[in-house]
Amino acid sequence: MIKNYLKVAFRNLKKKSSFAVINILGLAIGITCCLLIATFVLNELSYDQFHEKADRIYRVTQKTVTSSKEEVGASTPFPVGPTLKNDYPEQIEKTVRFFDMQEEVRTIINLENKESFRVDDFYVVDSTFFDVFTAELALGDPEEVLDEPMSVVITEKQANRIFGDTNPIGKQLSFKGSETITVTGVLKNMPENSHFNVDMLLSFNSFKQLFGTNSFTKRWYWNPCWTYILLDEGASAKSLKQQFPDFVEKNYANREEGEKISLDLQSLTDIHLYSDLDMEMEPNGSIFHIYLFSAVALLILLIACINFTNLSTARSTERAREVGMRKVLGASRRQLFYQFMGESSIMTFLGFLAAIGVTYGSLPWFSDFVGKQFNVGLMGGGSFVLSLVGLFVLVMLFSGMYPALYLSGFTPTAILKGGNSKKGGGKLFRKGLVVFQFTLSVMLIIGTAIVYLQLQHMQDKKLGFDEEQVMVMPITQTLIAWEFPEFKEKALKSAAVKNVTGMSKVLGSDRQTFTKFTPANVPDAPPTNMVLHVTHDFIDSYDIDVVAGRAFSKDHPTDPDQAIIINEAMLKQLQVDNAEEAIGKMFYYKKSGDKRESYKVIGVVEDFHYTSIKKEISPLVINVVQKERARVVRIEFASVRLAANRVQEGLEHIRKVWKEVNHIDPFTYTFHNEELEKVYSSEKKMGTVAGIFSILCIFVACLGLFGLASFTTSLRTREIGIRKALGATVPNIVTLLTKDYVKLIIVSNVIAWPVSYYFASQWLQNFPSHISLGWDILPVFLAVGIVSLLICILTVSYQSIRAALINPVDSIYQE
């Protein structure tokens, strides 16, 4: 019996090969998208799962609220971890802290050959690191490698990079230009699906040797390090969090008046997808993207299955006589059901085979595109194979169940008498599926258009400063920072260099810095404000508009110690009506204890995006730095503006000057506009992926529409011939055959527009500055509607024109 089912199934597939190809191609595209996105989603969901104690590891976060700001940071003060362990020993087994010295990169020198290297992910950590996290050492004892001061653990990748094939244990490196650190362990490269990356780990008890003191590790008002806790088995994170208010009240004794601080816990496995705080260790993913891509994959697969169902039920008239004859000859409905399910299974299987081949072939490209390294071997794993089998069964049942039930349910007497085996319900059902398909497609296209327009809005939005042709170089703790005046003087000798300045952060990046600059005569002013430390010529270098007062100038030697510049957003905090009134206002900078210094406002600049464009512009204090020690500590980046038509020449000149002034640190740079693109790179990538899948989605929908139009046109061949014989023209015939589909696409748009509007408005709330969804957006919806109609007309018209051009005599004879 099974052999007979297979024979009949292959015979029907061969007989109607065009429909088989459409079905298999549609399924293959849908399944390929599903598999690729599933690979991405599973990778995102797997972050930090490799840690054996992941279910007990939590990160401590800190929320600081004042009258002017709310800062939720991933970092905490140094004493938080040890104090938590001391106060709650029955609940906390271990704690570990990470501190990156708040430097973008660090220079490491191999003392054997004097070769220098830039290291990105360098952390000072507690010796409990190996007790909390699952990290395997290739060389060294995890119980001892971080015990001694100035001992460092490096990854295998860095060991090969710095020392080649030689054993690095006991080798010495120069750090920060003068300090010597000793390699005590080699860490096996950790999996990439971790929310933090590691290159080197320095023992936490090295602070005194590094900085001459470790007193700042006892301060509660500075939160520069990341703190993780390992709960005791059986301990509850919820129970521990309930004790945090008392912990804060007891230990944060030096809070400013009106400042509210609270602590919270984040599960380790939630950080990558659910955390977007200030001071994240690495840019995280987004659960929204997981939901979005998963929905897109399922929608494309759903549309492919709908195609299968639509075409199968559309062929009901053609196969009705076959069903009738089989039933007359004794076939039961169950046997016919198995036969039609067998045909569905074969096409689904062929679609899966094609999809797996395409997925394997496109996975390297997809990995590069999304910036993730996916393991191709994952697709051969047991869990993946089981998931694939489950997906196969699901697709086979979803796409084949209804057609099999529908076809096997025909009444033989009605069929053999020449009547309709089914009433109009099947036709209505097919129309509903077409509407559903194109509703989803239109929603995807509109969503992609909204994402694109928002990205353009962010890119085109006036930032308040000019970032074009600006080089940015990290200089923290380098010779450039010490010898900045010399570097600037030599750099400006080339006509290809227009300006040189220094700053404490890259303008427009996510990082924020707060300090205790507060208005002197405003009692309810917030205790801290955002601050930007700069060198002279910063305002001119970035072409920032001064709306009142003046910029910093070397003609006023007291500026570094007595003057500040504020932005327009600060005017409200100063309680003044305009920028001119702010000139001369005093600010206090609170130092330790009751000590404070006075600063006078000398200028007001137009609001510019000091921090991410995704955030509101907040009150800002700009302070100029001139003294050598302060410059080395506070100025982290050198910024060089190049002449527009001499960028390459200027770049080579700066490279040469860097080597003259700084013979230790490798020359590292980026362009400011490239740094800004990183801020919205996730949205840009999301928009591109959504665009690609939207095109695939509309293509799969059109495949089904093409097949459906082809079949329904073939059923009306005699009608077309008679109409032409009675005088109907080709345009009349084409209009007749396409108008029903056009109506369905119009209905799809009517449904898709309000739904798309709702979801788009919800997504745009994530951006303080976003496009308007008022009447200005109506042309986008209209354009998508027109495009969908044109696609429908072009898809259907091909078959309609072919049928209309057939000689009416041949049409009637053929029928």
N, C-alpha and C positions, 0 to 999 in steps of 0.2 A: 504493500500500500504506500509506504513512504517513497519507494522508488518511483511509483506512478505519480505521486505528488510532485516530485522533483522534475520528472520528465515534462509534465504539464506546465510547471512553473517556468522552466527554461524555454519551453516552446513559446509561451506567451511573452516572455521577455524578448526573445529573438524577433517575434512577430511585430511587437510594438517597441522597437529598440529606441526610438526617439524619446518616448515617454520614460523608458527605463533610464536613459542617460540623464534626462532632466532630474529625475528623482534621485539617482545616485550622486550626481554632481551637487545638487542642493544639500543632500545629507552630508556629503564629504566636506563641503565648506562649513556647514553648521557644526559638525563634530570637530573639525580642525580648530575652529575658533574656540570651541568649548575646551579642548585639550590644552591649547596654548594658554588660555586664561586660567585654567585649572592649575597649570604648572606654576604660573605667577602667584596665584592666590595661595596655594599650598606652601610656596616658599615664604610668602609674607606671614602666614599663620604659624610658621615653624620657628620664628625668631625667638632665640634664647631658650628654646625647648631642650637643647642639648645639655643644659646644666642639670646634673642629677638631682639637685635640691631646689630646682626652679620653683616648685610649689610653695617653698618656705622663704624665698628671697624677695625682699621688698626694698624699694628705693624711698628714702625720706624726702619729701618736698616741702617747700616753705612758701607761704602766702603772706605778703606784706601789703597792708592797706592803709593809705592816708587819705586826706581830703582831696588830693589831686591825682592819685594814681592807685592802681591795683596791680601789683607785680606777683605773678605766680611762677616761682623758679624751681628748676630741677635740682638746684644746689642748695647747700645749707652751710652754716658756720662750722669751723673745724671741730669745736668741742661736742657737737651734737651726738656723733656716733659713740665715742667713749662714755659720755654722760648717760646716754640711753642704756648702754650695757651695764653701767654701774647702778643705775636707779631701778632697772627692771631685769635683774639677772635671771629670774625664774621664767621669763618670757623670751628673752633674747639670748641666743647661743653665741653668735659672733657678729661683729660689725667690721666693715671695711670702707675706707675712704679713698677717693680718687682726687688728685689735684694736678692740673695741667700747667700750673704757674701762669695761667692766663696768657699764654704765648701761642701764636699761630703755628710756628715751626721752631725747632731747636737745631742747633748745629753741634754735631758730634765729630770729634777728630780722633782718628786712629793714631795713637802715639807712636806706633812702630814706623809707619810710613808718612805720617803727617797729612794723610788724605782726609778731607772733610766731607761730611754728609749732612743733608737736611733730613730730619726725622719729624714726621707729622704727629703720630699718636704716641706721645711720651707722657707717662703719668707717674706721679709719686703716689705710692699705695702702701697701705698697711700690710704687715707680714701675714695677715689672716686672709689675704687674697685667695690662696689656694685651698683654704678651708671652706670658703663660701662658694666660689665659682669652680666649675669643672674645667680645668686647664692642665694639660699634660706636659710635663717637662721631658725634653729629649736628653738633656744633661742637667745634673744638679739635683739636690734634695729639696723638695717643696717645704720641708720643715725648717730649712736653714737659709735658703737663698736670699731672703729679704730681711734677715735678722740684723746684719751689721750695717752701720752707716756707710753710705756711698757705694753700696752694692747694687748691681743692676742685672735684671733678667731681660734678655733680648730674644726676639722670635727667630726661628730658623731662617726666615727670609732676610732679616736684617743681618744675621750672622754671616750668611753667604755673601751678602752685599758688601759688608765691611771687612770681613776676614777671609773670604774665599773658602777654601777647603780645609783650612787649619782649625784646630780645636780652639774655640774662643775662651774657654774657662780660664780665669786668671788674667786675661788680657785687660789692659787698661785703656780707657778712653778719656779724652778731655771734654769736659762739659762746661758750657757758659764761658768758654775762652780760657779758663784757668783751673777749674776744679777737676780733680781726677776721680773717675768712678771705675769700679772693677767688676768685670763680668763674672757672675757667680752661677748663672743658669741660662739654659737655652730652652725657650718655650716653643712647643710645636705650634705651627700656625693654627690659630683658632678658626672655627667655621665662620664664613662670611655672614651667616644669618644671625648676627649679634648686633644689639643696639649700640655697642661701642667697639671700636677697633683698637688693637694694641700693637705697638712696635717695640716699645721699651717700658719696663717697670722699674722705678727707682725706689729703694727702701724709704719708708716714711720718716724714719729717725735720722735722715740726712739733712734736715732743715738747718740745724745749727751750723754745720759745715758750709752749706750753700749760701746762707744769708747772714751768718754771724750771730743769729738769734733765732729762737723758735717761739718767742713771746706772742707773735701774731696768731699762732695756732690755738691760743687760749681766748681769742676775741669772739664775742657773741654777736657783734653788729655787722660783721662782714661775712658773706656767704659764698665763698669761691669754690667749695669742693662738693663732690657728689658722695652721698652717704648711703650705704646699703646695709641692711640688717638681715641676719639669718635667724628666723624664729625657731624656738625650741619645738620639737615634735609635740603636737597637741596644743601648742599655743595658738591663740586667735588674734589675727591682725585687727579685727574689729574691737576686741577687748583692749588691745594696746592703744589704739587710736583714741579711745574714750578717755585715756589718761593723759593725752597730749596737752589739753588746756592747762592742767596743773603743772606739767613739765615746763611749758612756756612761761607761765607766771613765775615759777621758781627761778629759772635760769636766764631769761631775757630781761634782766633787771634794768638794763641801760636803754630801754626803748625810749624813743622820743615821745613827747606828749602828743596824744592823738593817733599814735602809730599802733596798729593792731597786727599781731603776728600769729599765725596758726601753722601747725604742721599736719602733714597727711602722709599716707603710705600708698605707693603704687606697686602693684604686683609686677614682678620682673617680666613676665610674659605679656603684660599689657602695654609696656612702655612703647614698643615700636609702632603699634597701630593706634593707640589711644592717647598718646602724650604729644603735646605741641607747646611745651612750656618755654619760658626764657631760660637760656643757658643749658640747652640740651647738649649732650656729649656729641651726638651726630644728628644730621637731619633724619627725622623719622618718616615712616610711611603714614598712611591714612586709612582708617577703616572705611571711610566714605568711598575711596577708590576701590576697595575690595568689593563693597556692595555694588558699586557702579559697574565694574568690569564683570562681576558675576551675573548681574542682571542682563548685561549686553550679550554675554555668551549664551545664557538661557534663552534670550529672545531670538537670537539668530537660529539656535537649534530648534526652537519652537516654530519659527517660520518655515524652516526646512521640513519639519514634520507635518505642518499644515499643508504645504505643497503636496506632499505625498498623499495625504488624506483627500485633498481636493481633486487631484488628478485621478485617483482611484475611484472615487464616487462619481466623477464626471463620466468615466467610462462605463457606468452601470448599464446604459442603454445598449452599448455594443456587446456587453457580456451577459445581458439578460437572457438571450436565447440559449446560450451555453448552459447557464444555470438551470433554465427550464428543462432542457433536454436531460441533463444529468439527474435532476430530481425525478423526472418521468421514468428514467431507467433505474431508479432505486437508490440514488445517492441521498444520504441524510444531510440535514443542515449542519451537523457536527463535522461530517466529512468535508463538506464544501468550505466550512470555516477553516479547517486545518489546511486545505489546499491554498486558500487565499492568504492565510497567515504564513504559509511556507514561502509564497512569492514575496511577501513583505520581508521575511527573514533574510532571503537571499539578497534582496536589494539593500537592506540595512547592513548586512555583512560586507557586501562589496563597497558600500559607502564608508564603513569603518576601516577596511583595508586601505582604501585610498587616503582617508584622513590620517591614519597612523603614518603612512609614508610621507605625506606632506608635512606633518608635524615634526617628524625626525629631521627632515630636510630644512625646515624653516626655524628650528629651535635656536641654532647659533645666531641667526639674524635677530630673532626676537629677544634673545639675551642681550645682545649689544644695544638694541633699541631701548629696552626698559632699564638698562644699566645694571642687570643682575646676571650672575653666572649660574645658570641652571645645569644641573648634572643630568646628562642624557641617560645615564645608567638608572636614574630614578624611574624612568618609564619601563624598566624591566623588573622593578621591585614587585614583591608579592602584593602589597596593598594597592599599588597602582593598577596591576593586572586585574585584581578583584573589582576595583572601582570601574575599570574599563568594561568588564563583563556586565556589571550592574547597569552601566550607562547603555550598553548594547541592548540589554533586555528592556530597559525603560523606553528607549527610542523605538524598538521593534513593536512593543505593545501600544505605545502612544500613537505611532503613525499607522500601524496595521490593524489595530483592534476594530475601530469603527468601520473602515471599508470592508473588513471580513464579515462583520455582523450585518452590515448593510447589504452586501451582495448575496450572502448566503440566505438572506431572509426573503428573497423574491418569491412570489406565488407563481407556480408553473402554469396554472390554467389561464391566468391573465396574460402571461407572456406569450404563450403559444396561440392565443386568440388574437394576438397583435395589439393588446392593450398595454397600458403602463403598469409596470410592476410596482411602482411607488408613486405616491402623489407628489405634490410640490414641495414637501418638506426638505428633500435632499437638495433641491436647487436653492432654497432659502438658506440652508445650512452652509452651502458652498459660498454664497454671497457674504454671509456673516464672517466666514474665515478670511475671505479676501479683505474685507473691511478691517478685521483684526490685524492682519499682516501689515497693511499699509498704515494703519494707525501707529503701530510700533515703529515702523520705518520713518514716518514723518516726525514722531517724537525724537527719535535718535538724531535726525538731521537738524531739527530745531535746536536740540541740546548742544550739538557740536557747533552750530553757528553762534549760540550764546557764549560758549566757552571761548571761541575764537575772538569774538568782539570784546569780551572782558579782558583777554590777554592783550589785545591791541590797545584797549583803554589804559591798561597798566603800563604798557611800553611807551605810549604816547603822552601819558599824563606828565604835566610839568612837575619835575622833582624839586625845583627851586635851586638847582645847581647844574652846572654843565659838566657831564661826565665823559664827553667825547675826547678821544686822543689823550686820555689820562692813564699813565702807568701807576700801578700801586705795588709797593714792595714791602714785605714784612721786615722790620728792622729791630724788633725787640731784643735787647741784650746783645746786639751786634756792634761791631766797630763803627758801623754807619751811624748808630744812635749816639755813640760817644763823640764821633768826629763829624756830626751833622753839618756844622757851619762850613767845614772844608769840603764836604761832599756837595753841598749846595753851590758853593762858589765855583768849583770845577765844573759842575753840571751846567751852570748857566753860561759858560764860556762858548758853548755851541749855539749858533743861531737856530738850530732845530729844537732847542729847549726853551720854552716860554716862561714857565714858572716851576718852582720847587717849594714844597711845603711838607710839614709833618702833621700827623693827627693820631688820636688815640684809637680810632676805629674806622672801618671802611664805611663811608656814608651810604645809607640805604640798606645795610646788612641787618640781620635780625638782632644782633647783639645790642644790649642796652647797658649804660653805665650810670649809676646814681651816685650823688655825693651830697654833702650837707651844706649846699648853698641855699639860703632862705632869705626872703625879703626882711629887712631890718625892722620896718615899722608896720608890719601886718601881723597882728597877733595870731590869727588862725591860719597862717601860711603853712603849707606842708613842710615837714622837717627835712625832706630830701627832694632833690630835683635831678633830672637827667643832665649830664654834663658832657662836654666834648672838649678835650685838651688838644690844642693846636700850636703850631709855630707861626711866626710872622708870615704874612703873604697868603694865609689860608683863604681869606675872603676873596682876594683877587684871583687866586689859582682856580677856584671853583666858580668864579663869576656869580657870587651870591649878592643879591641886592641889599644894600644898606638903606633902610627907609627913614632912619633918623640917626643923628650923631655921626660917628666915624668908625673906621676899622682900627685894628691894632696897628701901631706904628713904632718903629725903632726911634723915631724922633721924640717919643714919650717913654723914657726909660723906666717909669714907674708902672707901666701897664701890666707886666707879669705879676706884680705884687699887690696892685691896687685896683685893677680895672677888669671888667667883664663885659661881654656882649650877650644880649638875650634875643630870643626870637619873639615874633608877634603873639604866639600862644601864651607867653609869659605875662602879657599885659593884663590879662584878667586876674592872674594871681597877685599882681602888683596893685590891682584895683585902680587902674588909670584908664582914661578913655581913648588916648591915642599915643602913638610912639614918642612924640616929642615930650610928653609929660614924663615918660620913663627915664629920660636922660638925667643923670645925676642922682637917681634913686640908689639907696645903699642896700647891699646884701651882706649877710654874715656868713662866714665859712667857719663852722664849728670844728675845732680840733679836739684833742683829748681833754677830758675833764670839762672845766668851765672856760677853757681858752677858746678864743675866736678871733678871726681876722675880718676886717672890713674891706669890702670891694664896692666900687662905684660903677654904675652902668654908663658906659661911654657910647654905646651904639645899640640899635635895634635892627635886626635883619629880617627880611621877609621869611615867612615860614618855609622851611625846606624839609625834605624827608631824611632826617638824621638817622632814623631807624627804618625798618621795613615798610614798604608801601602798603603792606597788608594791615598796618596799624595806624591809628589816628596820630596826628602830629601833636606831641606833648610839649609842655613848657621846657625850654632848654637854656642852659647856661654855657657859654663858650669862654674858656679860659686860655690865655696864651702862656706858653711855657718857654723859658729861656735858659734857666740855670741848668748846668750839665747833668747833675744828679737827677733832677726832676724830669729832664728830657729823656734820660735813659729809662726811667721807671714808667713814664706816662705816654711817651710817643711810641706807638707800636708800628706805624706805617709811614713810609715816605711816599709822597705823591708827586709825580712829575707830569706836567702838561707839555705835550709835544706839538710842534707846528703841524698844521693839518696836512700839508703837502710834503712833509719831511719826516714821517713817522719812523721809517726804517733807519734813516740816518740818525735820528735822535735816540732810537733804541740801542744802536751799536755804540753811540757815544756814552750813554748811561752805563752800559755793560763795561766799557773801558774804565770809566771813572770809578765804578764799584770796585773793580779789581785793584785799582790804584790805592783806594782808601781802605778797602777791606780785603786783605789777602787770605782771610780765614774762611768766611762764610760763602757758600756757593751763591751765585747770582740767581735770585728767584723773583719773578714778577708776574703780574697779570694785568689786564686792562680793566678799568673800573666798570665799563659797561658790561663786560663779561661776568664780573662779580655780581652785578645787579640782576642779571638773567638767572642766576642761581636761586634768587629769592622766589621766583615764580616758575622754576623749572618743573616742579611737580604738576602744576596746573597746565603748563605747556605740553608736557608729555601726555597728561590725561586727555587734553584736547586732541592731540594727534592720534592717539590710540582710538579714542571715540570716533574720530573722523574716518579712520581706516575701517573700523568695524561697521560704521554706518553705511559706508559704500558697499561692503560685503552684504549687509542686511538688505539693502534695497536691491542688490543684484540677485540674491536668493529669492526675494519676493517677486522680482520680475521674471525669474526662471519659471516660477509657478504660474504666473499670469500668462506667460508666453505659451506654456503647455496647455493651460486651460482654454486660452483663446484659440489655439490650434485645433483642439478637439471639438469645441463647440462650433467652430466654423465648419469643420468637416461634417457635422451633423445637419448643417443648414445648406448643404450644397444644392439640393433640389430647389429649395426656396429661393436661393440666390439666382439660379438659372431662370426660374419662372419670372422673378421680378425683372431681370434684365430683358427677358423676352417681351415683357409688358412695358418696357421703356425706361426702366431705372438706370441711372448713370452710375459710373464707378464711385464718385463722391457720395451718392445716395446710399450705395451698398456699404461703403466704409463707415459712414455715419451710423447706419443701422446696427452694424456689428460692434461699434466702439462705444455707443452712447450709454449702454448699461454699465460698462466698466468705469466710464467717466463719473457716473453718478456714485458708484461705490467709493471712488477716490475722494470725491467731494465730501461724502459722509465721513471718511477717514480723517480728513483735515478738520472737519467740524468737531470731531471728538478729540483729536490730538492737540489742537491749539490751547484750549483751557488747561488741560492736564500739563502740557509742556510749560505753560506760563507759571503754573503753581510751583512746579519743581525748580524752575529756573530762578524764581524769586526767592525761594528758600536757600538755594546755593549761593546766590549773590549776597545774602546777608553776612557771609563770612568775610566780606571785603568792606572796609570803611569807605572806600571810594570805588564805585561800580557804575556800570552803565544803567541807564534808566529803562524800565520796562513799560514806559508810557506809550504814547502814540508814536514816538520815534522808532519803536521796535516793530511797529506794524508792517513796514516794508519787508522785514525779515520773514515774518510769518506768511505774507502774501507771496514772497519769492519762493519759499519752500513749497507752498501750495501749488504755484504755477509749475515749478520743476517736477513735482510729483505727478501732476496731470500730464505734462509733456512726456515724462517717462512712460506713463501708462499708455498714452496714445501711440507713441512710437513702438512700444512692445506689442500692442494689439494690432496696430495698423499693418504691420508686415504680413500677418496672416490674412487680415481683411482684404488688403489690396491684391494678394495672390488669388484669393477666392473670387474677387470681383472681376479680375481680368480673364478668368476662364470663360471660354465660349459657352453660352447658355445651353447649346445643344449637347456639348460634352458633359456639362454639369447635370443635366436631366438624365442623360444616358448613363453616366457614372452612378448616379443615385439608384 
